[in-house]
Amino acid sequence: MAEYTLAHVGINAVNSQDALEAAKMFELLFGLTVKEGNSSVFAGTAVEIMKAPYKGTHGHIGIGTPDVAAAQAELEAKGFAFDPTTAKYKPDGTINAIYLQDEICGFAVHLVRV
């Protein structure tokens, strides 16, 4: 059986300014270091604020696993489907992240390598 941990919670912001402001609030509240990326801003490793609305009505939940391909295969065997257009790969071709096809209570869920 694959290993799973809560990697992060994702919040859909309206734009990059709102994302940065939200990350700074998490920094002020809990001391989580702000790290800005291309499509999102992280507050520590626990919170990812998207710079524009993305997957999930309310946002997304990142589930960490050391082997995304094995976890995906395990979940597909249980009947869950993935959205192949969301797959992200490392330079060596190893899958690094992928979203489930369906939301759970308005949240997209994705596997991410940890």
MMTF fields as JSON, N, C-alpha, C and O atoms, coordinates in Angstrom:
{
  "mmtfVersion": "1.0.0",
  "mmtfProducer": "UNKNOWN",
  "numBonds": 455,
  "numAtoms": 456,
  "numGroups": 114,
  "numChains": 1,
  "numModels": 1,
  "chainsPerModel": [1],
  "groupsPerChain": [114],
  "chainIdList": ["A"],
  "bondAtomList": [4, 2, 8, 6, 12, 10, 16, 14, 20, 18, 24, 22, 28, 26, 32, 30, 36, 34, 40, 38, 44, 42, 48, 46, 52, 50, 56, 54, 60, 58, 64, 62, 68, 66, 72, 70, 76, 74, 80, 78, 84, 82, 88, 86, 92, 90, 96, 94, 100, 98, 104, 102, 108, 106, 112, 110, 116, 114, 120, 118, 124, 122, 128, 126, 132, 130, 136, 134, 140, 138, 144, 142, 148, 146, 152, 150, 156, 154, 160, 158, 164, 162, 168, 166, 172, 170, 176, 174, 180, 178, 184, 182, 188, 186, 192, 190, 196, 194, 200, 198, 204, 202, 208, 206, 212, 210, 216, 214, 220, 218, 224, 222, 228, 226, 232, 230, 236, 234, 240, 238, 244, 242, 248, 246, 252, 250, 256, 254, 260, 258, 264, 262, 268, 266, 272, 270, 276, 274, 280, 278, 284, 282, 288, 286, 292, 290, 296, 294, 300, 298, 304, 302, 308, 306, 312, 310, 316, 314, 320, 318, 324, 322, 328, 326, 332, 330, 336, 334, 340, 338, 344, 342, 348, 346, 352, 350, 356, 354, 360, 358, 364, 362, 368, 366, 372, 370, 376, 374, 380, 378, 384, 382, 388, 386, 392, 390, 396, 394, 400, 398, 404, 402, 408, 406, 412, 410, 416, 414, 420, 418, 424, 422, 428, 426, 432, 430, 436, 434, 440, 438, 444, 442, 448, 446, 452, 450],
  "bondOrderList": [1, 1, 1, 1, 1, 1, 1, 1, 1, 1, 1, 1, 1, 1, 1, 1, 1, 1, 1, 1, 1, 1, 1, 1, 1, 1, 1, 1, 1, 1, 1, 1, 1, 1, 1, 1, 1, 1, 1, 1, 1, 1, 1, 1, 1, 1, 1, 1, 1, 1, 1, 1, 1, 1, 1, 1, 1, 1, 1, 1, 1, 1, 1, 1, 1, 1, 1, 1, 1, 1, 1, 1, 1, 1, 1, 1, 1, 1, 1, 1, 1, 1, 1, 1, 1, 1, 1, 1, 1, 1, 1, 1, 1, 1, 1, 1, 1, 1, 1, 1, 1, 1, 1, 1, 1, 1, 1, 1, 1, 1, 1, 1, 1],
  "groupList": [{"groupName": "MET", "atomNameList": ["N", "CA", "C", "O"], "elementList": ["N", "C", "C", "O"], "formalChargeList": [0, 0, 0, 0], "bondAtomList": [1, 0, 2, 1, 3, 2], "bondOrderList": [1, 1, 2], "singleLetterCode": "M", "chemCompType": "L-PEPTIDE LINKING"}, {"groupName": "ALA", "atomNameList": ["N", "CA", "C", "O"], "elementList": ["N", "C", "C", "O"], "formalChargeList": [0, 0, 0, 0], "bondAtomList": [1, 0, 2, 1, 3, 2], "bondOrderList": [1, 1, 2], "singleLetterCode": "A", "chemCompType": "L-PEPTIDE LINKING"}, {"groupName": "GLU", "atomNameList": ["N", "CA", "C", "O"], "elementList": ["N", "C", "C", "O"], "formalChargeList": [0, 0, 0, 0], "bondAtomList": [1, 0, 2, 1, 3, 2], "bondOrderList": [1, 1, 2], "singleLetterCode": "E", "chemCompType": "L-PEPTIDE LINKING"}, {"groupName": "TYR", "atomNameList": ["N", "CA", "C", "O"], "elementList": ["N", "C", "C", "O"], "formalChargeList": [0, 0, 0, 0], "bondAtomList": [1, 0, 2, 1, 3, 2], "bondOrderList": [1, 1, 2], "singleLetterCode": "Y", "chemCompType": "L-PEPTIDE LINKING"}, {"groupName": "THR", "atomNameList": ["N", "CA", "C", "O"], "elementList": ["N", "C", "C", "O"], "formalChargeList": [0, 0, 0, 0], "bondAtomList": [1, 0, 2, 1, 3, 2], "bondOrderList": [1, 1, 2], "singleLetterCode": "T", "chemCompType": "L-PEPTIDE LINKING"}, {"groupName": "LEU", "atomNameList": ["N", "CA", "C", "O"], "elementList": ["N", "C", "C", "O"], "formalChargeList": [0, 0, 0, 0], "bondAtomList": [1, 0, 2, 1, 3, 2], "bondOrderList": [1, 1, 2], "singleLetterCode": "L", "chemCompType": "L-PEPTIDE LINKING"}, {"groupName": "HIS", "atomNameList": ["N", "CA", "C", "O"], "elementList": ["N", "C", "C", "O"], "formalChargeList": [0, 0, 0, 0], "bondAtomList": [1, 0, 2, 1, 3, 2], "bondOrderList": [1, 1, 2], "singleLetterCode": "H", "chemCompType": "L-PEPTIDE LINKING"}, {"groupName": "VAL", "atomNameList": ["N", "CA", "C", "O"], "elementList": ["N", "C", "C", "O"], "formalChargeList": [0, 0, 0, 0], "bondAtomList": [1, 0, 2, 1, 3, 2], "bondOrderList": [1, 1, 2], "singleLetterCode": "V", "chemCompType": "L-PEPTIDE LINKING"}, {"groupName": "GLY", "atomNameList": ["N", "CA", "C", "O"], "elementList": ["N", "C", "C", "O"], "formalChargeList": [0, 0, 0, 0], "bondAtomList": [1, 0, 2, 1, 3, 2], "bondOrderList": [1, 1, 2], "singleLetterCode": "G", "chemCompType": "PEPTIDE LINKING"}, {"groupName": "ILE", "atomNameList": ["N", "CA", "C", "O"], "elementList": ["N", "C", "C", "O"], "formalChargeList": [0, 0, 0, 0], "bondAtomList": [1, 0, 2, 1, 3, 2], "bondOrderList": [1, 1, 2], "singleLetterCode": "I", "chemCompType": "L-PEPTIDE LINKING"}, {"groupName": "ASN", "atomNameList": ["N", "CA", "C", "O"], "elementList": ["N", "C", "C", "O"], "formalChargeList": [0, 0, 0, 0], "bondAtomList": [1, 0, 2, 1, 3, 2], "bondOrderList": [1, 1, 2], "singleLetterCode": "N", "chemCompType": "L-PEPTIDE LINKING"}, {"groupName": "SER", "atomNameList": ["N", "CA", "C", "O"], "elementList": ["N", "C", "C", "O"], "formalChargeList": [0, 0, 0, 0], "bondAtomList": [1, 0, 2, 1, 3, 2], "bondOrderList": [1, 1, 2], "singleLetterCode": "S", "chemCompType": "L-PEPTIDE LINKING"}, {"groupName": "GLN", "atomNameList": ["N", "CA", "C", "O"], "elementList": ["N", "C", "C", "O"], "formalChargeList": [0, 0, 0, 0], "bondAtomList": [1, 0, 2, 1, 3, 2], "bondOrderList": [1, 1, 2], "singleLetterCode": "Q", "chemCompType": "L-PEPTIDE LINKING"}, {"groupName": "ASP", "atomNameList": ["N", "CA", "C", "O"], "elementList": ["N", "C", "C", "O"], "formalChargeList": [0, 0, 0, 0], "bondAtomList": [1, 0, 2, 1, 3, 2], "bondOrderList": [1, 1, 2], "singleLetterCode": "D", "chemCompType": "L-PEPTIDE LINKING"}, {"groupName": "LYS", "atomNameList": ["N", "CA", "C", "O"], "elementList": ["N", "C", "C", "O"], "formalChargeList": [0, 0, 0, 0], "bondAtomList": [1, 0, 2, 1, 3, 2], "bondOrderList": [1, 1, 2], "singleLetterCode": "K", "chemCompType": "L-PEPTIDE LINKING"}, {"groupName": "PHE", "atomNameList": ["N", "CA", "C", "O"], "elementList": ["N", "C", "C", "O"], "formalChargeList": [0, 0, 0, 0], "bondAtomList": [1, 0, 2, 1, 3, 2], "bondOrderList": [1, 1, 2], "singleLetterCode": "F", "chemCompType": "L-PEPTIDE LINKING"}, {"groupName": "PRO", "atomNameList": ["N", "CA", "C", "O"], "elementList": ["N", "C", "C", "O"], "formalChargeList": [0, 0, 0, 0], "bondAtomList": [1, 0, 2, 1, 3, 2], "bondOrderList": [1, 1, 2], "singleLetterCode": "P", "chemCompType": "L-PEPTIDE LINKING"}, {"groupName": "CYS", "atomNameList": ["N", "CA", "C", "O"], "elementList": ["N", "C", "C", "O"], "formalChargeList": [0, 0, 0, 0], "bondAtomList": [1, 0, 2, 1, 3, 2], "bondOrderList": [1, 1, 2], "singleLetterCode": "C", "chemCompType": "L-PEPTIDE LINKING"}, {"groupName": "ARG", "atomNameList": ["N", "CA", "C", "O"], "elementList": ["N", "C", "C", "O"], "formalChargeList": [0, 0, 0, 0], "bondAtomList": [1, 0, 2, 1, 3, 2], "bondOrderList": [1, 1, 2], "singleLetterCode": "R", "chemCompType": "L-PEPTIDE LINKING"}],
  "groupTypeList": [0, 1, 2, 3, 4, 5, 1, 6, 7, 8, 9, 10, 1, 7, 10, 11, 12, 13, 1, 5, 2, 1, 1, 14, 0, 15, 2, 5, 5, 15, 8, 5, 4, 7, 14, 2, 8, 10, 11, 11, 7, 15, 1, 8, 4, 1, 7, 2, 9, 0, 14, 1, 16, 3, 14, 8, 4, 6, 8, 6, 9, 8, 9, 8, 4, 16, 13, 7, 1, 1, 1, 12, 1, 2, 5, 2, 1, 14, 8, 15, 1, 15, 13, 16, 4, 4, 1, 14, 3, 14, 16, 13, 8, 4, 9, 10, 1, 9, 3, 5, 12, 13, 2, 9, 17, 8, 15, 1, 7, 6, 5, 7, 18, 7],
  "groupIdList": [1, 2, 3, 4, 5, 6, 7, 8, 9, 10, 11, 12, 13, 14, 15, 16, 17, 18, 19, 20, 21, 22, 23, 24, 25, 26, 27, 28, 29, 30, 31, 32, 33, 34, 35, 36, 37, 38, 39, 40, 41, 42, 43, 44, 45, 46, 47, 48, 49, 50, 51, 52, 53, 54, 55, 56, 57, 58, 59, 60, 61, 62, 63, 64, 65, 66, 67, 68, 69, 70, 71, 72, 73, 74, 75, 76, 77, 78, 79, 80, 81, 82, 83, 84, 85, 86, 87, 88, 89, 90, 91, 92, 93, 94, 95, 96, 97, 98, 99, 100, 101, 102, 103, 104, 105, 106, 107, 108, 109, 110, 111, 112, 113, 114],
  "secStructList": [7, 7, 7, 7, 3, 3, 3, 3, 3, 3, 3, 3, 7, 1, 1, 2, 2, 2, 2, 2, 2, 2, 2, 2, 2, 2, 2, 2, 2, 2, 7, 7, 7, 3, 3, 3, 7, 1, 1, 3, 3, 3, 3, 6, 6, 6, 3, 3, 3, 3, 1, 1, 7, 7, 1, 1, 1, 1, 3, 3, 3, 3, 3, 3, 3, 1, 7, 2, 2, 2, 2, 2, 2, 2, 2, 2, 2, 6, 6, 7, 7, 3, 3, 3, 3, 3, 3, 3, 3, 7, 6, 6, 1, 7, 3, 3, 3, 3, 3, 3, 1, 1, 7, 5, 6, 6, 3, 3, 3, 3, 3, 3, 3, 7],
  "xCoordList": [0.837, 0.0, 0.883, 1.897, 0.469, 1.219, 1.13, 0.203, 2.099, 2.099, 1.465, 1.699, 0.66, -0.008, 0.125, -0.003, 0.382, 0.403, -0.273, -0.386, -0.712, -1.236, -0.049, 0.742, 0.081, 1.202, 0.901, 1.724, -0.272, -0.65, -2.128, -2.772, -2.631, -3.982, -3.821, -3.031, -4.563, -4.493, -5.705, -6.833, -5.475, -6.53, -6.499, -5.434, -7.65, -7.733, -7.919, -8.969, -6.919, -7.028, -7.515, -7.499, -7.94, -8.435, -7.287, -7.401, -6.166, -5.026, -3.739, -3.777, -2.621, -1.334, -1.181, -0.54, -1.763, -1.679, -2.431, -1.927, -3.639, -4.405, -3.69, -3.717, -3.049, -2.323, -1.172, -0.971, -0.421, 0.711, 0.238, 0.848, -0.839, -1.382, -1.844, -1.616, -2.493, -2.947, -1.756, -1.767, -0.731, 0.467, 1.111, 1.581, 1.129, 1.707, 0.885, 1.438, -0.42, -1.25, -0.879, -0.791, -0.661, -0.237, 1.148, 1.432, 2.0, 3.321, 3.185, 3.83, 2.348, 2.13, 1.492, 1.893, 0.494, -0.217, 0.649, 0.704, 1.327, 1.96, 3.462, 4.081, 4.045, 5.473, 5.856, 7.01, 4.901, 5.176, 5.868, 5.34, 7.024, 7.823, 7.154, 6.737, 7.057, 6.45, 7.462, 8.604, 7.024, 7.867, 7.006, 6.076, 7.334, 6.546, 7.068, 8.273, 6.139, 6.472, 5.763, 5.171, 5.817, 5.203, 3.679, 3.082, 3.051, 1.588, 0.963, -0.259, 1.804, 1.262, 2.271, 3.43, 1.776, 2.627, 2.427, 1.296, 3.518, 3.429, 3.646, 4.417, 2.961, 3.212, 3.722, 2.951, 5.026, 5.628, 5.422, 5.461, 5.207, 4.856, 3.394, 2.89, 2.714, 1.355, 0.269, -0.787, 0.505, -0.539, -0.004, 1.044, -0.74, -0.41, -1.567, -2.711, -1.269, -2.302, -2.066, -1.028, -3.048, -2.944, -3.117, -3.949, -2.342, -2.408, -3.631, -3.94, -4.314, -5.554, -6.37, -5.799, -7.684, -8.49, -8.003, -7.728, -7.901, -7.434, -8.382, -9.584, -7.891, -8.725, -9.416, -8.854, -10.636, -11.388, -12.226, -11.721, -13.49, -14.398, -13.888, -13.912, -13.431, -12.943, -11.425, -10.87, -10.753, -9.306, -8.915, -9.64, -7.762, -7.33, -6.618, -6.205, -6.495, -5.772, -4.662, -4.921, -3.44, -2.297, -2.003, -1.764, -2.025, -1.715, -0.317, -0.072, 0.577, 1.949, 2.133, 1.51, 3.0, 3.361, 4.765, 5.115, 5.564, 6.913, 6.951, 7.93, 5.895, 5.856, 4.487, 3.537, 4.398, 3.123, 2.571, 1.371, 3.421, 2.956, 2.342, 1.294, 2.981, 2.449, 1.138, 0.198, 1.078, -0.15, -1.285, -2.422, -0.971, -1.981, -2.51, -3.722, -1.627, -2.04, -2.913, -3.919, -2.525, -3.305, -4.715, -5.693, -4.819, -6.126, -6.962, -8.183, -6.32, -7.054, -7.619, -8.715, -6.878, -7.361, -8.593, -9.396, -8.735, -9.909, -11.058, -12.125, -10.844, -11.909, -11.851, -12.762, -10.81, -10.689, -10.019, -9.135, -10.437, -9.882, -9.056, -9.311, -8.063, -7.183, -7.315, -7.705, -6.987, -7.005, -5.587, -4.726, -5.336, -3.974, -3.428, -2.213, -4.301, -3.831, -3.169, -2.501, -3.345, -2.76, -1.443, -0.812, -1.021, 0.207, 1.416, 1.548, 2.286, 3.553, 4.671, 4.573, 5.736, 6.818, 8.154, 8.387, 9.015, 10.392, 11.157, 10.69, 12.318, 13.109, 13.415, 13.568, 13.502, 13.802, 12.572, 12.669, 11.398, 10.173, 9.321, 8.236, 9.789, 9.023, 7.869, 8.053, 6.676, 5.529, 5.719, 6.09, 5.458, 5.68, 4.372, 4.327, 3.298, 2.008, 0.914, 1.154, -0.307, -1.468, -2.745, -2.799, -3.762, -5.045, -6.015, -6.046, -6.804, -7.943, -8.931, -8.969, -9.707, -10.667, -11.802, -12.222, -12.296, -13.453, -13.053, -12.03, -13.877, -13.691, -14.324, -15.185, -13.889, -14.508, -14.979, -14.165, -16.282, -16.882, -16.322, -16.066, -16.134, -15.675, -14.171, -13.683, -13.425, -11.969, -11.402, -11.757, -10.519, -9.747, -8.717, -8.32, -8.294, -7.299, -6.201, -6.47, -4.96, -3.877, -2.813, -2.566, -2.198, -1.058, 0.171, 0.268, 1.098, 2.348, 3.488, 3.352, 4.584, 5.734, 6.353, 6.611, 6.588, 7.243, 8.483, 9.176],
  "yCoordList": [-1.186, 0.0, 1.25, 1.316, 2.233, 3.496, 4.267, 4.079, 5.125, 6.014, 7.34, 7.84, 7.909, 9.183, 10.105, 9.667, 11.385, 12.414, 13.664, 13.826, 14.53, 15.818, 16.702, 17.056, 17.058, 17.88, 19.359, 20.098, 19.794, 21.203, 21.39, 20.515, 22.544, 22.972, 24.12, 25.034, 24.076, 25.115, 26.02, 25.555, 27.295, 28.308, 29.02, 29.433, 29.166, 29.895, 31.38, 31.792, 32.182, 33.644, 34.204, 33.514, 35.44, 36.097, 36.478, 36.374, 36.925, 37.358, 37.244, 36.858, 37.577, 37.413, 38.322, 37.94, 39.521, 40.427, 39.851, 39.874, 39.335, 38.72, 37.493, 37.247, 36.722, 35.528, 35.916, 35.297, 36.934, 37.381, 37.936, 37.669, 38.702, 39.248, 38.133, 38.196, 37.115, 35.987, 35.25, 34.909, 35.001, 34.32, 35.123, 34.556, 36.443, 37.299, 37.24, 37.379, 37.037, 36.881, 35.591, 35.58, 34.505, 33.25, 33.404, 32.81, 34.197, 34.472, 35.23, 34.885, 36.26, 37.06, 36.233, 36.314, 35.438, 34.624, 33.525, 33.363, 32.769, 31.532, 31.441, 30.41, 32.508, 32.496, 31.642, 31.233, 31.367, 30.555, 31.419, 32.461, 31.002, 31.769, 31.835, 30.813, 33.035, 33.25, 32.93, 33.388, 32.135, 31.802, 31.911, 31.131, 32.897, 33.144, 32.312, 32.247, 31.675, 30.902, 31.471, 32.549, 30.759, 31.234, 31.302, 32.3, 30.251, 30.192, 30.278, 30.349, 30.272, 30.302, 30.91, 31.152, 31.147, 31.627, 30.653, 30.387, 30.131, 29.232, 30.018, 30.976, 29.603, 30.048, 28.806, 27.905, 28.769, 27.535, 26.449, 26.716, 25.239, 24.152, 23.754, 22.906, 24.367, 23.95, 24.586, 23.984, 25.791, 26.521, 27.015, 27.657, 26.704, 27.193, 28.071, 27.62, 29.309, 30.221, 30.424, 30.937, 30.012, 30.119, 31.575, 32.286, 32.02, 33.409, 33.683, 34.84, 32.653, 32.757, 31.509, 30.469, 31.592, 30.391, 29.212, 29.353, 28.052, 26.856, 25.721, 25.948, 24.552, 23.379, 23.505, 24.03, 23.015, 22.971, 24.214, 25.335, 24.016, 25.128, 25.959, 27.189, 25.297, 25.974, 25.99, 26.68, 25.254, 25.129, 23.679, 22.9, 23.315, 21.931, 21.438, 22.213, 20.129, 19.473, 18.655, 17.806, 18.912, 18.16, 17.007, 17.201, 15.804, 14.605, 14.137, 13.808, 14.112, 13.724, 12.22, 11.491, 11.774, 10.362, 10.27, 11.075, 9.314, 9.215, 8.679, 8.896, 7.983, 7.401, 7.685, 6.929, 8.777, 9.205, 8.15, 7.875, 7.565, 6.558, 5.355, 4.86, 4.884, 3.736, 4.099, 3.305, 5.298, 5.734, 5.883, 5.495, 6.445, 6.593, 5.223, 5.034, 4.283, 2.939, 2.293, 1.654, 2.463, 1.899, 2.492, 1.763, 3.81, 4.464, 4.146, 4.017, 4.021, 3.624, 2.211, 1.925, 1.335, -0.025, -0.017, -0.949, 1.037, 1.193, 1.887, 2.089, 2.255, 2.859, 4.367, 4.958, 5.007, 6.454, 6.827, 6.115, 7.938, 8.4, 9.663, 10.438, 9.853, 11.011, 11.82, 11.294, 13.106, 13.995, 14.053, 14.735, 13.342, 13.284, 14.632, 14.797, 15.595, 16.916, 17.687, 18.691, 17.232, 17.925, 17.312, 17.82, 16.239, 15.556, 16.46, 17.124, 16.468, 17.2, 16.179, 15.275, 16.349, 15.376, 16.019, 17.193, 15.244, 15.664, 15.538, 14.863, 16.172, 16.093, 14.657, 14.4, 13.722, 12.333, 11.553, 10.365, 12.227, 11.58, 10.974, 10.464, 11.019, 10.5, 11.444, 12.66, 10.886, 11.737, 12.327, 11.627, 13.633, 14.368, 14.792, 14.965, 14.96, 15.382, 15.103, 15.107, 14.857, 14.668, 14.826, 14.42, 15.422, 15.645, 14.507, 13.938, 14.186, 13.302, 13.992, 15.221, 13.228, 13.791, 14.529, 15.595, 13.98, 14.551, 15.307, 15.016, 16.279, 17.026, 16.263, 15.405, 16.586, 16.084, 17.291, 18.07, 17.452, 18.586, 19.924, 20.818, 20.059, 21.315, 21.504, 22.564, 20.487, 20.564, 19.592, 18.413, 20.094, 19.212, 18.528, 19.075, 17.342, 16.6, 16.169, 15.615, 16.426, 15.943, 15.23, 15.537, 14.27, 13.583, 14.407, 14.953, 14.492, 15.216, 14.456, 13.976, 14.355, 13.642, 14.419, 15.618, 13.713, 14.317, 13.529, 13.877],
  "zCoordList": [0.0, 0.0, 0.0, 0.694, -0.795, -0.886, 0.424, 1.213, 0.636, 1.805, 1.406, 0.306, 2.307, 2.034, 3.242, 4.385, 2.979, 4.017, 3.455, 2.24, 4.336, 3.897, 3.543, 4.417, 2.279, 1.829, 2.016, 2.557, 1.572, 1.712, 1.369, 0.79, 1.741, 1.37, 0.392, 0.627, -0.7, -1.72, -1.682, -1.522, -1.827, -1.82, -3.167, -3.626, -3.798, -5.063, -4.788, -4.293, -5.102, -4.989, -6.324, -7.343, -6.304, -7.514, -8.437, -9.658, -7.839, -8.644, -7.816, -6.648, -8.423, -7.749, -6.532, -5.554, -6.584, -5.438, -4.24, -3.118, -4.48, -3.396, -2.841, -1.635, -3.723, -3.282, -2.365, -1.319, -2.752, -1.938, -0.596, 0.44, -0.615, 0.64, 1.571, 2.779, 1.014, 1.837, 2.435, 3.618, 1.629, 2.134, 3.257, 4.243, 3.104, 4.147, 5.434, 6.525, 5.318, 6.519, 7.257, 8.484, 6.508, 7.134, 7.764, 8.805, 7.135, 7.694, 9.009, 9.999, 9.017, 10.218, 11.332, 12.493, 10.957, 11.952, 12.552, 13.771, 11.689, 12.134, 11.856, 12.122, 11.325, 11.047, 9.846, 9.725, 8.953, 7.764, 6.712, 6.322, 6.259, 5.313, 3.942, 3.397, 3.395, 2.078, 0.991, 1.029, 0.023, -1.13, -2.378, -2.579, -3.219, -4.422, -5.587, -5.832, -6.302, -7.493, -8.706, -8.633, -9.816, -11.049, -10.976, -11.381, -10.464, -10.475, -9.091, -8.965, -8.039, -6.686, -5.724, -6.059, -4.51, -3.425, -2.265, -1.857, -1.746, -0.595, 0.686, 0.721, 1.73, 3.093, 3.808, 4.139, 4.042, 4.537, 3.493, 2.292, 3.95, 3.033, 3.199, 2.463, 4.167, 4.511, 3.661, 3.465, 3.151, 2.438, 1.1, 1.032, 0.039, -1.297, -1.768, -1.828, -2.098, -2.588, -4.08, -4.499, -4.866, -6.317, -6.73, -6.166, -7.706, -8.171, -9.04, -9.328, -9.452, -10.233, -9.919, -9.591, -10.011, -9.748, -10.59, -11.782, -9.949, -10.637, -10.3, -10.161, -10.169, -9.904, -8.55, -7.589, -8.504, -7.262, -7.06, -7.132, -6.809, -6.536, -5.364, -5.416, -4.319, -3.117, -3.021, -2.166, -3.869, -3.817, -3.987, -4.606, -3.434, -3.585, -2.331, -1.468, -2.272, -1.195, -1.839, -2.692, -1.432, -1.93, -0.993, 0.199, -1.547, -0.771, -1.174, -2.334, -0.22, -0.484, -0.495, 0.276, -1.383, -1.469, -2.071, -2.933, -1.636, -2.19, -3.626, -4.339, -4.051, -5.39, -6.013, -5.812, -6.766, -7.341, -8.297, -8.284, -9.117, -10.08, -9.373, -9.789, -8.312, -7.563, -6.872, -6.861, -6.296, -5.636, -6.649, -6.38, -7.805, -8.855, -9.274, -9.384, -9.503, -9.906, -8.834, -9.144, -7.582, -6.469, -6.435, -6.27, -6.591, -6.541, -7.779, -7.684, -8.931, -10.14, -9.989, -10.471, -9.327, -9.074, -8.169, -8.196, -7.371, -6.509, -7.229, -6.648, -8.5, -9.296, -9.438, -10.019, -8.928, -9.042, -10.353, -10.83, -10.934, -12.206, -11.986, -11.064, -12.848, -12.794, -14.07, -15.113, -13.981, -15.134, -15.703, -15.147, -16.808, -17.333, -17.8, -17.907, -18.079, -18.52, -17.382, -17.627, -16.146, -14.991, -14.542, -13.615, -15.175, -14.766, -14.976, -16.004, -13.985, -14.069, -13.869, -13.039, -14.656, -14.659, -14.31, -14.599, -13.694, -13.443, -14.757, -15.675, -14.863, -16.099, -16.553, -17.747, -15.592, -15.963, -16.426, -16.734, -16.476, -16.938, -15.843, -16.121, -14.595, -13.462, -13.158, -13.111, -12.95, -12.624, -11.232, -10.29, -11.12, -9.886, -9.215, -7.997, -10.016, -9.467, -10.487, -11.694, -9.974, -10.844, -10.007, -8.846, -10.624, -9.958, -10.226, -11.317, -9.211, -9.412, -10.346, -10.414, -11.046, -11.991, -11.276, -11.726, -10.178, -9.489, -8.231, -7.611, -7.865, -6.623, -5.463, -5.66, -4.27, -3.044, -2.262, -1.768, -2.146, -1.434, -1.913, -1.106, -3.213, -3.776, -3.787, -4.18, -3.357, -3.379, -4.392, -4.405, -5.239, -6.095, -5.198, -4.17, -5.59, -4.817, -5.769, -6.835, -5.377, -6.222, -5.41, -4.244, -6.074, -5.505, -5.858, -6.957, -4.933, -5.171, -4.503, -3.378, -5.19, -4.657, -3.502, -3.61, -2.387, -1.223, -0.858, 0.098]
}
